[in-house]
Each structure stands twice: as structure tokens, then as C-alpha cells.
Amino acid sequence: MNAEHLTRIVEVSLKRGNERQDVGIMTVRQALELPVAGRLEYTNPDDKSRRGPMRITREELQAYACG
């Protein structure tokens, strides 16, 4: 895991159908420690995220944390 990436801030939300319910703002490390329940989405913590998707999946967040 990349220590610098783990301290970046993300916003976590729970997606239910077409709606999103905010869970909170936390570090990447805290977000990955959340239990896997429902469909969580995360804002992209990458500095260059304007070129990529605004919301990413848990798998994408894990890949980012390892990068």
C-alpha cells in the first residue's frame, strides 16, 4: 500500500437504485476499512481525477491505494 495514497480524502456514499446516501468524508484507509455492505461509491482521490471518472468502485479505490 502507498502511504501517501492512504491519507488522501474521499467522500463515501451508498448507492441505492438511482439515489445516493452520503456516508461521510474520510481517508482512503478509513474508507477501505468500512464493511462491505451494499454498493459503496467513492470520489476519486487522484489529483488527475478531472480526466477520469468522478466516482469509483471499491476495487478501483483498492488499486489506487496500492499504486
N, C-alpha and C positions, 0 to 999 in steps of 0.2 A: 504494500500500500504506500502511496505517496503522501507523506506527512503534510505537505503544503496543500494538497488537494482535499485532505480530510478536514481541514479547518475552514474551507470555503463555506459560504452561507447559501442555503437553498430554502425555498418555500415548498412545503409539502401539502398536497391536497388529496382528498379521497374522491375518486370519480364514481358517481352513481348514475348510470344512464347518461343523460345529457347534462347533468348537473355536477358541479364540483363543490365539495365542502372543505373549507380550509382546515388543516390540522395544525400548522404552525410554521414558524421560521426557526431554522436550526442549522447546525453544521452538517456537512456531508456525513461525518462519523455518526452523529446522533440519528440522522435520517436512516442510515443503513442498520442501525441498532433497533429500529422500530419493528414490531412483529409484522410478519407478512400476513395481512388480513385485508381482504377486499382489493381494490385496484388503486394503489397509490401512484401519484404522479409527482414529479419534482421539477422545479425550474432548473434550467441548465446552468451549472456553476462555472462553466468555461468562459474565460474572458472574451473569447471569439464567438460566443453563442449567437450573436446577431446574424451570423451566416448559417446557423443550424436551427434545429427545432427549439422552440421556447420551452416546451415541456418534454421531459424524457422519462423513460421507464426505470424501474429498479435495476434491471440488468445493465442499462446504459450508465446509470449512476455508479454501479459497482465497477464497471470498466473504467470510468473516469477516475475513480478512487485509486485504482491500481496503476494508472498511467503516469 
